[in-house]
């Protein structure tokens, strides 16, 4: 049995790649697997440990790959299975793990399973999906699709409705059917045998639905201007108790192979999220913690989230933190370019595994997408509420050449005008850029065991100041983050801040002694090499 500090997914830094937008090598304006291989040296230089790829399986692309038509193939848009095998080989040779997106809640309506099941009510695959008779006045119940309208689609040929939590082209699988479970577990084994190091499981909390299909209750906190599906609570359509049996089964498949990881995508309050670790930690090793994606960006709000999460974790459970992904606005736009540096220091110094979203390390911002350029099916179905996903999926900004070095032709989504300045080549040449900060933070994390696996100890603070200590093995560091734009001074002795600055978010104070007081500029964070305090009493 490996010691916990030797488990790669505990001490590693994860990096999400949206393959359509990372690097195009065949000139069609869409990123591909060979492009990821070409950019492995960049990822090595960044010193991340694992890459997670959004779906690359055959798909009609109604939802850009989250509508899968073949779970064990590679879509020609991204390359071939030989390309994928080459990626696994090259990544592992570079010391990088590879995580695949697994989308088991739903398939494409073009998947052979659904085509068969749709053909007649008595087809053997009919029960692989969720089919119900309607009521006299319409669908079986009031469940809503996250992509707008009813979650039930009427099939005139067979006179029943099928359930889709997302697009009508994404029918939900029936996870109460043992044959469905075994089919997906065999899919997992297929990729694990190819050397994949684990899975990030899409919408894992959706897998089981209420057996009685009861109506969902209204959401008393719903506000006009929010997505329509939020008008009801998903009490019966998500997060059912039986889902944990399914996840435990998935985990057992993972555990058939050495050193693999099961990650779950779960948008739930912290007290419900932690249930996904499973009884005796036999569920997902890392149920994704998205609390920082939606919190008010204030010191006290973040301090409370950390405290609540740490308190809620089951004994022995390993925490994790996420600042950005392919569904949420870019962190640099959410908190502002100045605070994006502070956010980076927060992410890479909290206890637990951090996941970066491609481009956040160069400060990529949410790109405004003109109506005629919108590709996101969610925004097309639910326009005008300002939460389209295209703006966080724009191509990686590699250099100042045409199309930012991403492609030889026009990319599938537009680039911002500032890519000629804000790109990897320019920022790598600037010793004080946000890219240089990310590199320094990751390097320091790898150097200091207390940052990788030490305890989290909060330090009382007020106003815009967030203070905490990471300590272990007799050593400690203190992290001081100014989430405001005004300078602040702290009595260093009172807060236990005496020591030497190891890193500032401005990259200009390394080695500076902290004695008597710590002065922080607006939007500045520092890491201080300190000595542990006796917390007894």
C-alpha positions as CSV (number, residue, x, y, z in Angstrom):
1,X,0.0,0.0,0.0
2,X,1.4,3.4,-1.0
3,X,1.8,6.1,1.6
4,X,-0.7,8.9,0.9
5,X,2.1,11.4,0.1
6,X,3.3,9.1,-2.7
7,X,-0.1,9.0,-4.5
8,X,0.4,11.0,-7.7
9,X,-3.1,12.5,-7.8
10,X,-2.7,13.8,-4.3
11,X,0.5,15.8,-4.9
12,X,0.1,16.5,-8.6
13,X,-1.2,19.6,-10.4
14,X,-4.0,18.8,-13.0
15,X,-4.5,20.8,-16.2
16,X,-7.7,20.6,-18.2
17,X,-7.4,20.7,-22.0
18,X,-10.4,21.5,-24.2
19,X,-9.0,19.7,-27.3
20,X,-11.0,21.7,-29.9
21,X,-9.1,24.8,-28.7
22,X,-5.6,23.8,-27.7
23,X,-3.6,23.2,-30.9
24,X,-4.7,22.5,-34.5
25,X,-2.2,20.7,-36.8
26,X,-4.3,19.8,-39.8
27,X,-5.5,23.3,-40.6
28,X,-9.3,22.8,-40.1
29,X,-9.5,25.4,-37.4
30,X,-10.2,22.8,-34.7
31,X,-7.6,21.5,-32.2
32,X,-6.6,17.8,-32.4
33,X,-4.6,15.1,-30.6
34,X,-1.4,15.7,-32.6
35,X,-1.6,19.3,-31.5
36,X,-1.6,18.2,-27.8
37,X,1.4,16.0,-28.5
38,X,3.2,19.0,-30.1
39,X,2.5,21.1,-27.0
40,X,3.7,18.5,-24.4
41,X,7.0,20.4,-24.0
42,X,5.1,23.5,-22.9
43,X,3.2,21.4,-20.3
44,X,6.4,19.9,-19.1
45,X,7.9,23.3,-18.7
46,X,4.9,24.4,-16.7
47,X,5.5,21.4,-14.5
48,X,2.0,20.2,-14.3
49,X,1.5,16.4,-13.6
50,X,-1.7,15.3,-15.4
51,X,-3.8,16.4,-18.3
52,X,-7.5,16.0,-18.5
53,X,-9.0,15.9,-22.0
54,X,-12.6,17.0,-22.7
55,X,-14.3,14.3,-24.9
56,X,-12.6,13.2,-28.1
57,X,-14.9,10.3,-28.9
58,X,-17.0,10.0,-32.2
59,X,-19.9,12.4,-31.9
60,X,-22.4,14.4,-34.0
61,X,-21.1,17.4,-32.0
62,X,-24.5,18.6,-31.0
63,X,-22.8,19.5,-27.7
64,X,-19.2,19.4,-28.9
65,X,-18.4,15.9,-27.9
66,X,-20.6,15.5,-24.8
67,X,-23.0,13.6,-27.1
68,X,-21.1,10.4,-27.7
69,X,-22.0,8.0,-30.5
70,X,-19.2,5.5,-29.8
71,X,-17.5,5.2,-26.4
72,X,-14.5,3.3,-27.7
73,X,-13.5,5.3,-30.7
74,X,-11.8,8.6,-31.6
75,X,-13.6,11.2,-33.6
76,X,-11.8,11.8,-36.9
77,X,-12.0,15.6,-36.2
78,X,-9.4,14.9,-33.5
79,X,-7.4,12.2,-35.2
80,X,-7.2,8.5,-35.0
81,X,-6.8,5.8,-32.4
82,X,-3.1,5.6,-33.4
83,X,-2.8,9.3,-32.6
84,X,-4.3,8.7,-29.2
85,X,-2.0,5.8,-28.5
86,X,0.9,8.1,-29.5
87,X,-0.4,10.7,-27.1
88,X,-0.5,8.2,-24.2
89,X,3.0,7.1,-25.0
90,X,4.4,10.6,-25.4
91,X,2.7,11.9,-22.3
92,X,3.9,9.0,-20.1
93,X,7.4,9.5,-21.5
94,X,7.1,13.1,-20.4
95,X,6.1,12.2,-16.9
96,X,2.5,13.3,-17.5
97,X,-0.7,11.3,-16.7
98,X,-3.7,11.4,-19.0
99,X,-7.3,11.6,-17.7
100,X,-10.2,11.1,-20.1
101,X,-13.7,12.6,-19.8
102,X,-16.2,9.8,-19.3
103,X,-19.8,10.8,-20.1
104,X,-22.0,8.0,-18.8
105,X,-25.2,9.9,-18.0
106,X,-26.3,10.2,-21.6
107,X,-25.3,9.3,-25.2
108,X,-25.9,10.8,-28.5
109,X,-29.3,10.0,-30.1
110,X,-27.1,8.7,-32.9
111,X,-25.5,6.0,-30.6
112,X,-26.5,2.5,-31.9
113,X,-27.9,1.7,-28.4
114,X,-30.4,4.5,-28.7
115,X,-31.2,3.8,-32.3
116,X,-32.0,0.2,-31.4
117,X,-34.0,1.1,-28.3
118,X,-36.0,3.8,-30.2
119,X,-37.0,1.3,-32.9
120,X,-39.8,-0.3,-30.9
121,X,-41.2,-0.6,-27.4
122,X,-40.1,-4.3,-27.1
123,X,-36.6,-3.9,-28.4
124,X,-34.1,-5.4,-25.9
125,X,-32.3,-2.0,-25.7
126,X,-35.5,0.0,-24.9
127,X,-34.8,-0.2,-21.2
128,X,-31.3,1.1,-21.7
129,X,-32.8,4.6,-21.8
130,X,-35.6,6.3,-19.8
131,X,-39.0,6.0,-21.6
132,X,-42.3,6.9,-20.0
133,X,-45.9,7.4,-21.1
134,X,-47.0,10.9,-21.0
135,X,-49.9,12.4,-19.1
136,X,-53.1,13.6,-20.7
137,X,-51.8,17.1,-20.9
138,X,-48.2,16.3,-22.0
139,X,-44.9,15.0,-20.6
140,X,-44.6,12.5,-17.7
141,X,-43.6,15.2,-15.1
142,X,-42.3,18.7,-14.8
143,X,-38.6,18.0,-15.1
144,X,-36.7,20.6,-17.1
145,X,-33.8,20.3,-19.4
146,X,-30.7,22.4,-18.5
147,X,-30.6,23.4,-22.1
148,X,-34.2,24.9,-22.0
149,X,-37.7,23.5,-22.1
150,X,-39.1,20.2,-20.9
151,X,-36.6,17.4,-20.3
152,X,-39.0,15.0,-22.1
153,X,-39.0,14.5,-25.8
154,X,-42.0,12.8,-27.5
155,X,-41.3,10.0,-29.9
156,X,-44.2,9.8,-32.3
157,X,-43.2,6.4,-33.7
158,X,-43.5,4.6,-30.4
159,X,-45.9,7.0,-28.6
160,X,-43.7,7.5,-25.5
161,X,-41.4,10.2,-24.1
162,X,-37.7,9.8,-23.5
163,X,-35.8,11.8,-20.8
164,X,-32.9,14.1,-21.6
165,X,-31.3,16.2,-18.8
166,X,-29.6,18.3,-21.5
167,X,-30.2,18.4,-25.3
168,X,-32.9,16.3,-26.9
169,X,-30.0,14.8,-28.9
170,X,-28.6,13.6,-25.6
171,X,-31.0,10.9,-24.2
172,X,-30.2,9.8,-20.6
173,X,-29.2,6.2,-20.0
174,X,-31.1,4.2,-17.5
175,X,-28.6,3.5,-14.8
176,X,-31.0,1.3,-12.9
177,X,-30.5,-1.3,-15.7
178,X,-27.5,-3.6,-14.8
179,X,-26.7,-4.1,-18.5
180,X,-26.1,-0.4,-18.9
181,X,-23.8,-0.4,-15.9
182,X,-21.8,-3.3,-17.3
183,X,-21.5,-1.7,-20.7
184,X,-20.1,1.5,-19.3
185,X,-17.7,-0.4,-16.9
186,X,-16.4,-2.3,-20.0
187,X,-15.8,1.1,-21.7
188,X,-13.8,2.1,-18.7
189,X,-11.7,-1.1,-18.8
190,X,-11.1,-0.6,-22.6
191,X,-9.4,2.8,-22.0
192,X,-7.7,1.8,-18.7
193,X,-6.1,-1.1,-20.6
194,X,-4.8,1.4,-23.1
195,X,-3.0,3.2,-20.3
196,X,-5.4,6.0,-19.4
197,X,-4.7,7.0,-15.8
198,X,-8.3,7.7,-14.8
199,X,-11.5,9.5,-15.6
200,X,-13.3,12.7,-14.9
201,X,-16.9,11.6,-14.9
202,X,-19.4,14.1,-16.4
203,X,-22.5,15.0,-14.3
204,X,-22.0,12.1,-12.0
205,X,-24.7,13.3,-9.6
206,X,-27.3,12.9,-12.4
207,X,-26.9,9.2,-13.0
208,X,-29.8,7.9,-11.0
209,X,-33.3,9.4,-11.1
210,X,-36.2,9.0,-8.7
211,X,-37.8,5.6,-9.3
212,X,-41.3,7.2,-9.1
213,X,-40.5,10.2,-11.4
214,X,-42.2,12.6,-9.0
215,X,-42.5,16.3,-9.9
216,X,-39.6,18.5,-8.8
217,X,-40.6,21.2,-6.3
218,X,-40.4,24.9,-7.3
219,X,-37.3,26.9,-6.4
220,X,-38.3,29.6,-3.9
221,X,-35.0,31.5,-4.6
222,X,-35.3,31.6,-8.4
223,X,-34.6,35.0,-9.9
224,X,-35.8,36.2,-13.3
225,X,-32.9,36.4,-15.7
226,X,-31.4,33.1,-14.5
227,X,-31.5,30.0,-16.7
228,X,-35.1,28.7,-16.8
229,X,-34.3,25.2,-15.5
230,X,-33.3,26.8,-12.2
231,X,-37.0,27.6,-11.6
232,X,-37.4,24.1,-10.1
233,X,-35.2,22.2,-7.6
234,X,-33.8,18.9,-8.9
235,X,-34.8,17.0,-5.8
236,X,-36.0,13.9,-7.8
237,X,-34.0,14.2,-11.0
238,X,-30.4,14.3,-9.5
239,X,-28.4,13.3,-6.4
240,X,-30.5,10.2,-5.5
241,X,-29.2,8.0,-2.7
242,X,-28.7,5.0,-5.0
243,X,-26.1,6.9,-7.0
244,X,-23.5,6.1,-4.4
245,X,-23.8,2.3,-5.2
246,X,-23.1,3.1,-8.9
247,X,-20.1,5.2,-8.0
248,X,-18.7,2.5,-5.7
249,X,-19.0,0.1,-8.6
250,X,-17.1,2.5,-10.9
251,X,-14.4,2.8,-8.2
252,X,-14.0,-1.0,-8.1
253,X,-13.4,-0.9,-11.8
254,X,-10.8,1.8,-11.3
255,X,-9.2,-0.3,-8.6
256,X,-8.7,-3.3,-10.9
257,X,-5.8,-1.3,-12.3
258,X,-2.8,0.2,-10.5
259,X,-2.5,3.9,-9.7
260,X,-5.7,5.2,-11.4
261,X,-8.1,7.9,-10.3
262,X,-11.8,8.5,-10.4
263,X,-12.9,12.2,-10.4
264,X,-16.5,13.3,-10.3
265,X,-18.1,16.4,-11.7
266,X,-20.6,17.4,-9.1
267,X,-22.3,20.8,-8.7
268,X,-23.7,20.4,-5.2
269,X,-23.4,22.2,-1.9
270,X,-20.4,21.2,0.1
271,X,-22.3,19.1,2.6
272,X,-23.8,17.0,-0.2
273,X,-20.7,17.0,-2.3
274,X,-18.6,15.2,0.3
275,X,-20.9,12.2,0.3
276,X,-19.5,11.4,-3.1
277,X,-16.2,10.2,-1.5
278,X,-18.4,7.2,-0.5
279,X,-18.6,5.1,2.6
280,X,-15.0,4.5,3.9
281,X,-13.7,6.5,0.9
282,X,-14.9,3.8,-1.6
283,X,-16.4,6.4,-4.0
284,X,-14.7,9.0,-6.1
285,X,-11.2,9.8,-5.0
286,X,-11.8,13.4,-6.0
287,X,-15.4,14.7,-6.2
288,X,-14.6,18.1,-7.9
289,X,-15.0,21.0,-5.5
290,X,-16.3,24.0,-7.6
291,X,-17.0,26.3,-4.6
292,X,-14.5,28.9,-5.9
293,X,-16.2,29.1,-9.2
294,X,-19.3,30.8,-7.9
295,X,-18.4,32.4,-4.6
296,X,-18.3,36.1,-3.9
297,X,-14.6,37.1,-4.4
298,X,-14.0,38.3,-0.9
299,X,-11.7,37.3,1.9
300,X,-14.4,36.4,4.4
301,X,-16.5,34.4,1.8
302,X,-13.5,32.4,0.7
303,X,-12.3,31.9,4.3
304,X,-15.7,30.4,5.2
305,X,-15.8,28.2,2.1
306,X,-12.3,26.7,3.1
307,X,-13.4,26.2,6.7
308,X,-16.7,24.6,5.7
309,X,-15.1,22.3,3.2
310,X,-12.3,21.2,5.5
311,X,-14.8,20.5,8.3
312,X,-17.1,18.6,6.0
313,X,-14.5,16.3,4.5
314,X,-14.7,12.6,5.7
315,X,-11.7,11.3,7.7
316,X,-8.9,10.6,5.3
317,X,-10.6,12.3,2.3
318,X,-8.3,14.3,0.1
319,X,-9.5,17.8,-0.9
320,X,-9.3,19.5,-4.3
321,X,-9.9,23.0,-5.7
322,X,-10.9,24.3,-9.2
323,X,-10.8,27.9,-10.4
324,X,-11.9,27.5,-14.0
325,X,-13.4,25.0,-16.5
326,X,-15.1,24.7,-19.9
327,X,-18.5,25.6,-18.5
328,X,-17.8,28.7,-16.5
329,X,-16.5,32.2,-17.2
330,X,-12.8,32.7,-17.1
331,X,-11.3,33.4,-13.7
332,X,-9.5,36.6,-15.0
333,X,-12.9,38.0,-16.0
334,X,-14.7,36.9,-12.9
335,X,-12.2,38.4,-10.4
336,X,-10.3,40.9,-12.7
337,X,-6.8,40.7,-14.2
338,X,-5.2,42.1,-11.0
339,X,-6.8,39.5,-8.7
340,X,-6.2,36.7,-11.2
341,X,-2.6,36.6,-9.7
342,X,-4.0,36.4,-6.2
343,X,-6.4,33.6,-7.3
344,X,-3.4,31.7,-8.7
345,X,-1.6,31.8,-5.4
346,X,-4.8,30.8,-3.6
347,X,-5.4,27.8,-5.8
348,X,-1.8,26.5,-5.7
349,X,-1.3,26.9,-1.9
350,X,-4.6,25.5,-0.5
351,X,-4.5,22.0,0.9
352,X,-5.6,19.6,-1.9
353,X,-5.1,18.9,-5.6
354,X,-5.5,22.0,-7.8
355,X,-6.9,21.8,-11.4
356,X,-5.9,24.5,-13.8
357,X,-8.0,25.3,-17.0
358,X,-5.9,25.8,-20.1
359,X,-5.1,29.4,-20.7
360,X,-5.7,30.6,-17.2
361,X,-1.9,30.5,-16.6
362,X,-1.6,33.2,-19.3
363,X,-4.5,35.3,-18.0
364,X,-6.9,34.5,-20.8
365,X,-10.2,36.3,-20.3
366,X,-13.8,35.7,-21.3
367,X,-14.1,36.6,-25.0
368,X,-17.2,38.4,-26.2
369,X,-18.8,36.3,-28.9
370,X,-21.0,38.1,-31.5
371,X,-24.5,36.6,-31.9
372,X,-23.6,35.3,-35.4
373,X,-20.5,33.5,-34.0
374,X,-22.2,31.7,-31.2
375,X,-21.6,27.9,-31.3
376,X,-22.7,26.9,-27.8
377,X,-26.0,25.0,-28.0
378,X,-26.9,26.2,-24.5
379,X,-26.7,29.8,-25.5
380,X,-28.6,29.2,-28.7
381,X,-31.4,27.5,-26.7
382,X,-31.4,29.9,-23.8
383,X,-30.2,33.2,-25.3
384,X,-29.9,36.6,-23.6
385,X,-29.0,35.6,-20.1
386,X,-25.3,36.1,-20.5
387,X,-24.0,32.7,-19.5
388,X,-22.9,31.2,-22.9
389,X,-19.9,28.9,-22.7
390,X,-18.1,29.9,-26.0
391,X,-16.3,32.8,-24.3
392,X,-14.2,30.5,-22.1
393,X,-13.5,28.0,-24.9
394,X,-11.6,30.2,-27.3
395,X,-8.3,29.0,-28.8
396,X,-5.1,29.0,-26.8
397,X,-3.0,32.1,-27.4
398,X,0.4,30.7,-28.3
399,X,2.1,33.6,-30.1
400,X,1.5,36.9,-32.0
401,X,1.3,35.3,-35.5
402,X,-1.9,34.8,-37.4
403,X,-4.6,33.0,-35.4
404,X,-2.3,33.1,-32.3
405,X,-0.2,30.2,-33.5
406,X,-3.2,27.9,-32.8
407,X,-4.1,27.1,-36.4
408,X,-3.1,27.9,-40.0
409,X,-6.7,28.8,-40.8
410,X,-9.6,30.6,-39.1
411,X,-10.3,29.0,-35.7
412,X,-13.7,27.6,-34.8
413,X,-14.2,30.4,-32.3
414,X,-12.8,33.9,-32.6
415,X,-9.7,35.2,-30.8
416,X,-9.6,38.4,-28.8
417,X,-7.7,41.3,-30.2
418,X,-5.2,41.3,-27.3
419,X,-3.7,37.9,-28.2
420,X,-0.9,39.7,-30.0
421,X,0.3,40.8,-26.6
422,X,-1.2,38.2,-24.2
423,X,0.3,35.0,-25.5
424,X,2.7,32.3,-24.3
425,X,5.8,33.5,-26.2
426,X,5.5,37.1,-24.9
427,X,4.6,36.1,-21.3
428,X,7.4,33.4,-21.1
429,X,9.9,36.2,-22.0
430,X,8.6,38.4,-19.2
431,X,10.1,37.4,-15.8
432,X,7.1,39.0,-14.0
433,X,4.2,37.9,-16.1
434,X,1.3,35.8,-14.8
435,X,2.8,32.8,-16.7
436,X,6.0,33.3,-14.8
437,X,4.0,33.5,-11.6
438,X,2.3,30.2,-12.3
439,X,5.6,28.5,-13.1
440,X,7.1,29.9,-9.8
441,X,4.1,28.8,-7.8
442,X,4.1,25.2,-9.2
443,X,7.9,25.0,-8.7
444,X,7.6,26.2,-5.1
445,X,4.7,23.7,-4.5
446,X,6.9,20.9,-5.7
447,X,9.8,22.0,-3.6
448,X,7.9,22.4,-0.3
449,X,6.2,19.3,1.2
450,X,4.1,21.5,3.5
451,X,2.5,23.0,0.4
452,X,1.8,19.6,-1.2
453,X,0.6,17.8,1.8
454,X,0.8,19.9,5.0
455,X,-2.1,20.9,7.2
456,X,-4.2,23.9,6.6
457,X,-4.4,26.3,9.6
458,X,-6.4,29.5,9.3
459,X,-5.1,32.7,10.8
460,X,-7.6,35.3,12.0
461,X,-7.8,38.3,9.7
462,X,-10.1,41.2,8.8
463,X,-11.1,43.2,5.8
464,X,-9.7,42.1,2.5
465,X,-7.0,40.0,4.0
466,X,-7.0,36.2,3.8
467,X,-4.3,34.5,6.0
468,X,-3.5,30.8,6.5
469,X,-0.6,28.6,7.3
470,X,0.4,25.3,5.7
471,X,2.6,23.2,8.0
472,X,4.0,19.7,8.2
473,X,7.2,17.9,9.2
474,X,8.2,20.7,11.5
475,X,8.2,23.3,8.7
476,X,5.6,26.0,7.8
477,X,4.7,28.6,5.3
478,X,2.3,31.4,5.7
479,X,0.1,32.7,2.8
480,X,-1.1,36.3,3.0
481,X,-3.5,37.4,0.3
482,X,-4.8,40.9,-0.2
483,X,-8.1,40.5,-2.1
484,X,-8.6,44.3,-2.2
485,X,-7.0,47.0,-4.3
486,X,-5.7,49.1,-1.3
487,X,-2.4,48.5,0.5
488,X,-2.6,46.8,3.9
489,X,-0.1,46.5,6.8
490,X,-0.2,43.6,9.3
491,X,1.7,43.3,12.6
492,X,3.8,40.3,11.7
493,X,4.4,39.1,15.2
494,X,0.7,39.1,16.1
495,X,-0.1,37.0,13.1
496,X,3.0,34.8,13.2
497,X,4.2,36.2,9.9
498,X,7.9,36.7,10.8
499,X,10.2,35.1,8.3
500,X,11.3,35.5,4.7
501,X,9.2,36.1,1.6
502,X,9.6,33.1,-0.7
503,X,7.3,34.5,-3.4
504,X,5.1,37.5,-4.2
505,X,2.4,37.6,-6.8
506,X,4.4,40.6,-8.3
507,X,7.6,38.4,-8.4
508,X,9.8,41.1,-7.0
509,X,10.2,40.5,-3.2
510,X,11.9,37.1,-3.0
511,X,14.2,36.9,0.0
512,X,12.8,40.0,1.7
513,X,12.7,39.7,5.5
514,X,9.4,40.3,7.3
515,X,10.0,41.8,10.7
516,X,7.6,43.8,12.8
517,X,5.1,44.3,10.0
518,X,4.1,42.8,6.7
519,X,3.2,45.4,4.1
520,X,1.1,44.2,1.2
521,X,0.3,46.3,-1.9
522,X,-3.2,46.2,-3.4
523,X,-3.9,42.9,-5.2
524,X,-0.8,41.3,-3.7
525,X,-0.3,37.9,-2.2
526,X,2.9,36.6,-0.6
527,X,4.2,33.2,0.7
528,X,6.4,33.5,3.7
529,X,8.8,30.9,5.0
530,X,8.0,30.8,8.7
531,X,8.4,28.6,11.7
532,X,5.5,26.6,13.2
533,X,3.5,28.1,16.0
534,X,2.4,26.0,19.0
535,X,-1.3,25.8,18.5
536,X,-1.9,24.1,21.9
537,X,-4.5,25.7,24.1
